[in-house]
């Protein structure tokens, strides 16, 4: 791909993102608005821009921390769901085991009652007292079978009791993990709400014009990062074609454009970043981990030059954000609170890794 083609692609992605800005709030980047040349009378405006840049950086930090806490919340919720399912399965095993134990005890009681009715003598002793040789020979086989049956009954009784104890121990361990994850979930929820509230409070102090300028600063920062990424020539090397499942995942993700970001949500009305990517791939028949950090840890890592539509791009050094690559240097993602699912530049945020769900 030549420089001319790359320029067209860059322009195309920029136009798409600019249209997204006009259509709905939530874009991650667009072509920057040229800053007017300062004049002596306009010098006081430099301070507000500097202050707004500090606000932008502070908001980035707050929303980043909220994203980390959201991942922690989602992980705790997923673990709690798994533990609840494990406890239910163990409870069913315990019920069946108790029923089996009751049946075995009933059979053991019947055997004891039969021995009592025979005078308390074991079968072997009764056989030895028999005066009829034929009865002795016929009885010998029955005694052997009886011994084996009794031994088997006692062994099964012991195994069932041991299994029940193990099930009970496992259930107890799962309950402890469940309680720990409930606490972790509650703590993460509190942290998310605190960070979002702090960001909203910070934004609420701004006047309308300041908010508009802040939005432009955000767009300019993302556009600059995207341009730097494209200028590296990376797009010349990326020409992978989407797999059949990848196409389905991309279709799902892009059909959610315009829906609001909501932390902890996985559709259908709203999404957080990993909720969007996990549901997109689930719709394609490929379940993947729920959180961006687990998607980064568990899915196969791919070199950026081998990237193809449907692959997931993990962002930030702590894997706190994830988006889906849709081709031509663009991604679709759920950015943050107050934004909607949108198209953005793949290089508009710091890339940690690329992972492939259907490797």
C-alpha positions as CSV (number, residue, x, y, z in Angstrom):
1,X,0.0,0.0,0.0
2,X,1.5,3.3,-1.1
3,X,1.6,6.6,0.7
4,X,-1.3,7.9,-1.4
5,X,-3.5,5.0,-0.4
6,X,-2.6,5.4,3.2
7,X,-3.5,9.1,3.0
8,X,-6.9,8.2,1.5
9,X,-7.5,5.7,4.3
10,X,-6.4,8.2,6.9
11,X,-8.8,10.7,5.4
12,X,-11.6,8.1,5.2
13,X,-11.3,7.2,8.9
14,X,-11.1,10.9,9.9
15,X,-14.3,11.6,7.9
16,X,-16.1,8.7,9.5
17,X,-15.1,9.9,13.0
18,X,-16.1,13.5,12.2
19,X,-19.5,12.3,11.0
20,X,-19.8,10.3,14.3
21,X,-19.1,13.5,16.2
22,X,-22.0,15.2,14.5
23,X,-24.4,12.3,14.7
24,X,-23.9,11.5,18.4
25,X,-21.7,12.2,21.4
26,X,-18.9,9.8,22.0
27,X,-16.3,10.0,19.2
28,X,-12.7,9.3,20.1
29,X,-11.0,11.4,17.4
30,X,-11.6,13.7,14.5
31,X,-9.7,16.2,12.4
32,X,-8.4,18.9,14.7
33,X,-9.8,22.4,14.3
34,X,-6.9,24.8,13.5
35,X,-6.0,27.0,16.3
36,X,-6.2,30.7,15.3
37,X,-2.9,32.6,15.3
38,X,-2.6,34.4,18.6
39,X,-2.8,38.2,18.6
40,X,-1.6,40.6,21.4
41,X,-5.2,41.2,22.4
42,X,-5.9,37.4,22.5
43,X,-3.0,36.5,24.8
44,X,-5.3,36.0,27.9
45,X,-6.9,33.0,26.1
46,X,-3.7,31.0,26.5
47,X,-4.3,30.4,30.2
48,X,-7.8,28.9,29.8
49,X,-6.5,26.4,27.1
50,X,-3.7,25.4,29.4
51,X,-6.1,25.0,32.2
52,X,-8.5,22.9,30.0
53,X,-5.6,20.7,29.0
54,X,-4.9,20.0,32.7
55,X,-8.7,19.2,33.0
56,X,-8.5,16.9,30.1
57,X,-5.6,15.0,31.6
58,X,-7.3,14.8,34.9
59,X,-10.5,13.5,33.3
60,X,-8.4,10.9,31.4
61,X,-7.0,9.7,34.7
62,X,-10.4,9.5,36.4
63,X,-12.0,7.6,33.6
64,X,-9.0,5.3,33.3
65,X,-9.3,4.5,37.0
66,X,-13.0,3.9,36.5
67,X,-12.2,1.5,33.7
68,X,-9.8,-0.4,35.9
69,X,-12.4,-0.7,38.6
70,X,-15.0,-1.7,36.1
71,X,-12.7,-4.6,34.9
72,X,-12.4,-5.6,38.6
73,X,-16.1,-5.5,39.0
74,X,-16.7,-7.5,35.9
75,X,-14.1,-10.1,36.9
76,X,-15.6,-10.4,40.4
77,X,-19.1,-10.8,39.0
78,X,-18.0,-13.4,36.5
79,X,-16.2,-15.4,39.3
80,X,-19.3,-15.1,41.6
81,X,-21.5,-16.4,38.8
82,X,-19.2,-19.4,38.3
83,X,-19.0,-20.1,42.0
84,X,-22.8,-19.9,42.4
85,X,-23.1,-22.4,39.6
86,X,-20.5,-24.7,41.3
87,X,-22.4,-24.5,44.6
88,X,-25.7,-25.4,42.9
89,X,-24.0,-28.4,41.2
90,X,-22.4,-29.5,44.5
91,X,-25.8,-29.2,46.3
92,X,-27.3,-31.5,43.7
93,X,-24.5,-34.0,44.2
94,X,-25.0,-33.8,48.0
95,X,-28.8,-34.5,47.6
96,X,-28.1,-37.5,45.4
97,X,-25.4,-38.7,47.7
98,X,-27.7,-38.5,50.7
99,X,-30.3,-40.5,48.9
100,X,-27.8,-43.1,48.0
101,X,-26.5,-43.2,51.5
102,X,-30.0,-43.7,52.9
103,X,-30.5,-46.6,50.5
104,X,-27.2,-48.2,51.4
105,X,-28.0,-47.9,55.1
106,X,-31.4,-49.4,54.5
107,X,-29.8,-52.4,52.8
108,X,-27.2,-52.8,55.5
109,X,-30.0,-52.7,58.1
110,X,-31.9,-55.4,56.3
111,X,-28.8,-57.6,56.3
112,X,-28.3,-57.0,60.0
113,X,-32.0,-57.9,60.7
114,X,-31.7,-61.1,58.7
115,X,-28.7,-62.1,60.7
116,X,-30.6,-61.4,63.9
117,X,-33.5,-63.6,62.8
118,X,-31.0,-66.5,62.1
119,X,-29.9,-66.4,65.8
120,X,-27.0,-64.0,65.3
121,X,-24.9,-66.7,63.6
122,X,-23.1,-65.7,60.5
123,X,-23.9,-67.6,57.2
124,X,-20.6,-69.6,57.4
125,X,-21.5,-70.9,60.9
126,X,-25.0,-71.9,59.9
127,X,-23.6,-73.7,56.9
128,X,-21.1,-75.7,59.0
129,X,-23.9,-76.9,61.3
130,X,-25.8,-78.3,58.3
131,X,-26.2,-82.2,58.3
132,X,-27.0,-82.3,54.6
133,X,-23.9,-82.5,52.3
134,X,-25.9,-81.2,49.3
135,X,-27.1,-78.2,51.3
136,X,-23.5,-77.6,52.3
137,X,-22.3,-77.6,48.7
138,X,-25.2,-75.4,47.4
139,X,-24.8,-73.1,50.3
140,X,-21.1,-72.6,49.8
141,X,-21.6,-70.6,46.6
142,X,-24.3,-68.5,48.2
143,X,-22.1,-67.7,51.2
144,X,-19.3,-66.6,48.9
145,X,-21.7,-64.4,47.0
146,X,-23.1,-63.0,50.2
147,X,-19.6,-62.2,51.5
148,X,-18.8,-60.4,48.3
149,X,-22.1,-58.5,48.4
150,X,-21.6,-57.5,52.0
151,X,-18.1,-56.3,51.4
152,X,-19.2,-54.4,48.3
153,X,-22.0,-52.8,50.3
154,X,-19.7,-51.6,53.1
155,X,-17.2,-50.3,50.6
156,X,-19.8,-48.4,48.7
157,X,-21.2,-47.1,52.0
158,X,-17.8,-45.8,53.0
159,X,-17.1,-44.2,49.5
160,X,-20.5,-42.5,49.6
161,X,-19.8,-41.0,53.0
162,X,-16.4,-39.9,51.9
163,X,-17.9,-38.3,48.7
164,X,-20.5,-36.5,50.8
165,X,-17.8,-35.1,53.0
166,X,-15.7,-33.9,50.0
167,X,-18.8,-32.3,48.4
168,X,-19.5,-30.5,51.7
169,X,-15.9,-29.3,52.0
170,X,-15.9,-28.1,48.3
171,X,-19.2,-26.3,48.8
172,X,-17.8,-24.6,51.9
173,X,-14.7,-23.5,50.0
174,X,-16.8,-22.1,47.1
175,X,-19.0,-20.2,49.6
176,X,-15.9,-18.5,51.0
177,X,-14.7,-17.6,47.5
178,X,-18.2,-16.4,46.7
179,X,-18.2,-14.1,49.7
180,X,-14.8,-12.8,48.9
181,X,-15.8,-12.0,45.4
182,X,-19.0,-10.3,46.6
183,X,-16.9,-8.0,48.7
184,X,-14.5,-7.4,45.8
185,X,-17.4,-6.6,43.6
186,X,-18.9,-4.2,46.1
187,X,-15.5,-2.4,46.6
188,X,-15.0,-2.1,42.8
189,X,-18.6,-0.8,42.3
190,X,-17.9,1.9,44.9
191,X,-14.6,2.8,43.2
192,X,-16.3,3.1,39.8
193,X,-19.0,5.3,41.1
194,X,-16.5,7.5,43.0
195,X,-14.3,8.0,39.9
196,X,-17.2,8.7,37.6
197,X,-18.8,11.1,40.1
198,X,-15.5,13.0,40.4
199,X,-15.2,13.3,36.6
200,X,-18.7,14.5,36.2
201,X,-18.3,17.0,39.0
202,X,-15.1,18.3,37.3
203,X,-16.9,18.6,34.0
204,X,-19.9,20.3,35.6
205,X,-17.7,23.3,36.6
206,X,-17.0,24.1,33.0
207,X,-19.0,26.6,31.0
208,X,-20.6,25.6,27.7
209,X,-17.8,27.1,25.5
210,X,-15.2,25.4,27.8
211,X,-16.8,22.0,27.3
212,X,-16.8,22.5,23.6
213,X,-13.2,23.5,23.6
214,X,-12.4,20.5,25.9
215,X,-14.1,18.2,23.4
216,X,-11.9,19.6,20.6
217,X,-8.8,19.1,22.8
218,X,-9.8,15.5,23.3
219,X,-10.3,15.1,19.5
220,X,-7.0,16.8,18.7
221,X,-5.1,14.5,21.1
222,X,-6.6,11.4,19.6
223,X,-6.1,12.6,16.1
224,X,-2.5,13.4,16.7
225,X,-1.9,10.0,18.2
226,X,-3.7,8.3,15.2
227,X,-1.7,10.4,12.7
228,X,1.6,9.4,14.3
229,X,0.6,5.8,14.2
230,X,-0.3,5.9,10.5
231,X,2.8,7.9,9.6
232,X,4.9,5.1,10.9
233,X,3.8,3.2,7.8
234,X,2.2,0.4,9.9
235,X,-0.9,0.3,7.7
236,X,1.2,-0.6,4.7
237,X,1.8,-4.0,6.4
238,X,-1.7,-4.7,7.6
239,X,-3.7,-6.5,5.0
240,X,-5.3,-9.4,6.8
241,X,-8.8,-10.6,5.8
242,X,-11.5,-11.2,8.3
243,X,-12.5,-14.8,9.1
244,X,-16.1,-15.9,8.7
245,X,-16.5,-15.6,12.5
246,X,-14.6,-12.3,12.5
247,X,-17.0,-10.8,10.0
248,X,-20.0,-11.8,12.2
249,X,-18.3,-10.2,15.2
250,X,-17.6,-7.0,13.3
251,X,-21.2,-6.9,12.1
252,X,-22.5,-7.2,15.6
253,X,-20.1,-4.6,17.1
254,X,-20.8,-2.0,14.4
255,X,-24.5,-2.5,14.6
256,X,-24.3,-1.2,18.2
257,X,-22.9,2.2,17.2
258,X,-24.7,5.0,19.0
259,X,-25.7,2.9,22.0
260,X,-24.5,4.4,25.4
261,X,-21.5,3.3,27.4
262,X,-22.5,1.9,30.8
263,X,-20.0,0.3,33.1
264,X,-20.7,-3.4,33.8
265,X,-23.1,-3.6,30.9
266,X,-23.0,-6.2,28.1
267,X,-26.1,-5.3,26.0
268,X,-28.4,-5.1,24.4
269,X,-29.1,-1.5,25.2
270,X,-25.7,-0.4,26.5
271,X,-22.1,-1.7,26.8
272,X,-18.8,-1.2,28.5
273,X,-15.7,-1.8,26.4
274,X,-15.3,-5.6,27.1
275,X,-19.0,-6.1,27.3
276,X,-19.2,-5.0,23.6
277,X,-16.3,-7.2,22.4
278,X,-17.3,-10.3,24.4
279,X,-20.9,-10.1,23.2
280,X,-19.8,-9.5,19.6
281,X,-17.7,-12.7,19.6
282,X,-20.4,-14.6,21.5
283,X,-22.8,-13.7,18.6
284,X,-20.2,-15.2,16.2
285,X,-20.3,-18.5,18.2
286,X,-16.9,-17.9,19.9
287,X,-17.2,-17.3,23.7
288,X,-14.3,-15.2,25.1
289,X,-13.4,-13.9,28.6
290,X,-15.6,-11.1,29.9
291,X,-12.9,-8.6,30.9
292,X,-10.3,-6.8,28.8
293,X,-7.5,-8.0,31.1
294,X,-8.6,-11.6,30.8
295,X,-9.0,-11.2,27.0
296,X,-5.4,-10.0,27.0
297,X,-4.2,-12.8,29.2
298,X,-6.1,-15.8,27.7
299,X,-6.4,-15.0,23.9
300,X,-3.6,-15.6,21.4
301,X,-1.5,-12.6,20.8
302,X,-1.0,-11.4,17.2
303,X,1.6,-9.1,15.7
304,X,0.1,-5.8,14.7
305,X,1.1,-6.3,11.1
306,X,-0.9,-9.6,11.0
307,X,-4.0,-7.9,12.4
308,X,-7.3,-8.6,10.7
309,X,-10.9,-7.3,11.2
310,X,-12.4,-8.9,14.2
311,X,-9.2,-9.0,16.2
312,X,-9.2,-7.2,19.5
313,X,-6.8,-4.4,20.4
314,X,-5.9,-4.1,24.0
315,X,-5.0,-0.6,25.2
316,X,-3.0,0.9,28.1
317,X,-0.2,-0.8,30.0
318,X,-2.7,-2.3,32.4
319,X,-5.0,-3.7,29.7
320,X,-7.8,-1.5,31.0
321,X,-9.5,-0.9,27.6
322,X,-10.3,-3.0,24.6
323,X,-11.7,-2.3,21.1
324,X,-12.4,-4.3,17.9
325,X,-10.4,-3.7,14.8
326,X,-12.6,-3.3,11.8
327,X,-10.0,-2.6,9.1
328,X,-8.4,0.4,7.4
329,X,-6.8,1.6,10.6
330,X,-10.1,1.9,12.4
331,X,-11.7,0.4,15.5
332,X,-15.2,0.2,17.0
333,X,-15.4,0.5,20.8
334,X,-17.4,1.7,23.8
335,X,-15.1,4.5,25.1
336,X,-16.2,5.7,28.5
337,X,-19.1,7.0,30.6
338,X,-20.9,9.9,28.8
339,X,-19.9,8.5,25.4
340,X,-21.5,6.1,23.0
341,X,-20.3,3.1,21.0
342,X,-18.3,4.7,18.1
343,X,-15.7,4.3,15.4
344,X,-12.2,5.6,16.2
345,X,-8.6,5.3,15.1
346,X,-6.8,2.2,16.0
347,X,-3.7,4.2,17.0
348,X,-5.6,6.9,18.9
349,X,-4.7,5.3,22.2
350,X,-1.6,3.5,23.4
351,X,-1.7,-0.1,22.1
352,X,-0.6,-2.9,24.5
353,X,-1.3,-5.9,22.3
354,X,-3.5,-7.4,19.7
355,X,-5.3,-10.7,20.4
356,X,-7.3,-13.1,18.2
357,X,-10.4,-14.8,19.6
358,X,-10.6,-17.4,16.7
359,X,-6.9,-18.2,16.4
